[in-house]
Amino acid sequence: MKFWFRCRECGSRYDELHMLCPQCQNDPAFPPRGILETFIEDPGLTESWTPRDLLPLDSKYFPQVPVGNTALWEPERIRSQSGFSRLYLKDETQNPSESLKDRASFLVAAQARYYGFSKIVLASTGNAGSSMACIGAAAGLEVLLFLPESAPEAKLVQALQYGAEVRRVNGSYDDAYDASLEYCEKHAEKVLSRNTGHNPFTIEGKKTAALELVRELGNVDHLFVSVGDGVILSSLYKGFEDAIHFGLCEKMPCIYGVQAEGSSAIHRALEKGVFTAAQKSSTVADSISVDIPRAGMLALDKLQKHRGKTIVVSDKEILEAQWRLSSGSGLFGEPAAAAAYAGFEKIKDSLERTAVTVILITGSGLKDIRSAQEGVKP
Ligand SMILES: [Zn+2]
């Protein structure tokens, strides 16, 4: 499979791997410029295509671990309560480390094999770290994880169980991110960065979630997803763009990026048309708590281009939605996953009830028990 990279900012094309476009300048107080997107030659798809046919690497590099092909729930009680007869929950908790992040880790592990790296480095709010540790364990790759002190214990224990080296960072996710970038720069020849947004293959891996929806549902009308760094949001757009480009579906769904009140940089940027200086984030939904959204520029671009929308929900709304989702469907998502459901609940009255509507449940509720306990009804 032939693939190349293109800078979303200046349009430069690269055949060799870069983390960000070397020609674009960055200001550390703002989301990075020069995020690279990956493009592939026409894969010559047949009727029996699979999402992995649209990945840039040959399957011989793929680790043998069951990532993706997650279930699409048809939650009968939520359907009848809400009146949305074609509502679906895409259950990403079924991935090996119980989050959607495995889709990116899977491709980054393949990328490490392709480029000849044996060590992968990243910062994480928790899910990406335990995910990379998991897939790294399966593939025999060393993983070094920079994790903020605030990360939920379950995600730390998960990463340690999988054998990753974990460095706790006394600070926020953004501090951990900076520490990991510094390490990657110092050891650039020897390590592959899986930092979200930076490594263009994280977007490629995650786009398979959108491609699975296309394969199962054809056209999707509305898609709800929680947003922190903006990588999953950008990846979903990339998946549907690829699907439309290669004739697999006709329309781009309306994608709703749901942010927590205390971490809503992309929402604010969409309202103003530009990013303003970073604000300190604070939300119960740790997976989407970021000061500077690392794929913010790309996410904003795609939201504007495809007329996507953003919704902001409070921590209270998130925890209540988490409980209603679990008790109403049987699917227990973590707070960030429940944020997407909270977003749906918030605006559902403005949508047509017969529309094909999907809510992406990005990670398991068991990853953060302490938050979930707060939302449990007596
Ligand atoms: Zn550039």
Residues whose N, C-alpha, C, O or C-beta is under 5 A from the ligand:
A	BS01	ZN	C7 E9 C10 G11 S12 C21 Q23 C24 G34
